[in-house]
Amino acid sequence: MSYEIVSLPAYRAVGLKWEGTFSEIVPNLKNIIKQMEQRSQELQYKINPDIQLGLSYHVIPNGFAHYSVFEVSEQQEIPDGMIEIKVPEMTYVKTTHNKREDITKTYTALHEWLIKSDYTAYRKAGVDYYDPDLPIKHEHYPVDRDPNDPHFDIYIPLMKK
C-alpha cells in the first residue's frame, strides 16, 4: 500500500446523516448511502459530482456518526431531510482501498503506518472519540463503484506527534 500526505482546503458538504452502532451498519447505513445516491440530483451545485463522500466520526460508544454527502458550493441550498457539514482545511494521510481487498486489512495497514510515522490521528478538542486509533475516517467513493466490492480513497486527518 502507498501512503501520501496531502492538505485539502476547507469545504462544505450536503447530504444525509446516519448514527448507529456497528451492529446496525447492515442494512441501515447501506440504505442511507443508497438514498444519497438516489437523491444526489437534488444537489445542483456539486463541486465534484463523480465523488460521493463518506465522513465517519467515532463519537458514540460502539458506533459512529456517518455523513453520506457531496461537496457543494455556497450557492447550494439544503434540501428537505438533508444536512450540511463544514470540514476545515486539514492535513491527511491518503491511501486507496482496492477492489477485492479486505477493508479490515486496509485499515489495519493504515493504522500500522500511522504508528511508525511522525503523525498521529487528529482529534478535535473537547470531543469524546470512541476509536482510539482512527477516530475520523473520510472515504471518497467514485459514484460508479460496485456497491458489493467498492474501491475508494481513504483520508485520515492528521497532526504532527
N, C-alpha and C positions, 0 to 999 in steps of 0.2 A: 504494500500500500504506500502511496505517496501522500505527503502532508505539506501544505503550503500555508504560510502566514499571510493573511490578507486583511486589509482595512476596508470596511464598507461604510458608505455615508449613511446618515440617518435617513429613515424612510417611514412612510405612512402606509398602513395596510388595512384592508377592509375584508370582512368575511364572517365566518361562523366560529363560535367558541364552544368547546366541549370541556367539561371537567368530570373526572371519574377515576376509579381505581383501575389497576392493571387487569383485574378480572372482568372489567366491563368494556375493554377495548373492542372485543368482538362480541356483538356486531355494532355497538353504539358509536365508537369513534369512526369506524369504517363508513357508517351511514352518514356521519357529518361531512366527511371528506367527499363522499359521493354527492351529497346535497350541494356542497360548494361548487363542485364541478358543474352540476346541472344549473346552478344559479349564476355562474360566472358571467353570463351575458348581461346581467343586470349592472355590471360594473363597466361603464363606458370609458373610464379614464385609467385603465390598467397601464402601468409602466412597461411591464414585460408580460404580455398575455400568454406566453408559452410556458411560464413557470408558476406553478401553484406552490405556496409556502405552507409548511407545517412547522409552527413555532411552539415548542413544548417547554413548559416551566414546571419543575417538580416542586410545587408549593403546597401540595396536600399529602397527608400520610398515605403510603401505598398507592400513589397515583400521581396525576399531574393535570395541569390546565393546558389545553391544546387549542391553538388558533389556526384554523384552516382558512387561509387568506390569500389575497393577491395584493402586490404592491400597487398603489394608486397615487394619482396626483392630488393636489389640494382641491381641485375642482370637483372631485368625486363626492357626491352626497352618499349618506349611509342608508342603503335600502332597509325596508322593514325587516326586522328579525336579525339583522347583521350587526356587527360591532366594528369598532375602529381600534387599532393598536398602533402606537408610535414606537418605533425601535430607534434608539440613539445610535450615533456613529460608534462603531466598535471595531476592535481587532479580533480576528477569528483564526482558528486553525480550520482549514478546509481539506476535506477528503471526499472520495467518491465511494458510494456503495454500488457495486455492480450486480447485474442480473445473475441469478443462480448462485449467489453467495449468501451466507448466513448472516443476518443483521446483528445477531449477538456477537459473532466473531468480529464483525466490522467495528462495533463499538468497543469491544474488549481491546482490540489492537489500538484503537484511538486512545483509550484510557492509558494503556501501557506507554504509548508515545508521549503522552502528556506528562506522565510521572518522570520520564527521563529528560524532558525539555526544560527550558528556562521559564516556562509559563505555568500558570495554574488556571483552573476554570474561574471565570468571572462570577461573582455573586453580588447582587445589588444590596447595598447596606440597608439594614432594617427588615429584610425579607427572610423568612424561615424557609429553607430548602430541605427537601427530604431525600435527595440523591446526593450523597457526599462527594461523588466523583465528577459527574457531568450534570449539574443541576439545570442547565439551559441547553436545549438542542434545537437548532434551526435546520430544517430539511427543505431543500429546493427540488421539487419534483417537476420533470417535464410533463406537460399536460397529455402527451401521447404515450405515457408509460403503460406498461402492463400492470394492472392493479394486483395481480396474483404473484408477480415476480418483478417488482419495480427496481429501477436504477435511479439514483438521485445523489445530489451533492449534500454533504453534511457540513454545517458550520457551527463550531463551538466557540462562544465568546470567551476571550482570554484576558489575562492581565499578567504582568511580569511577576515572578516569585519574589 
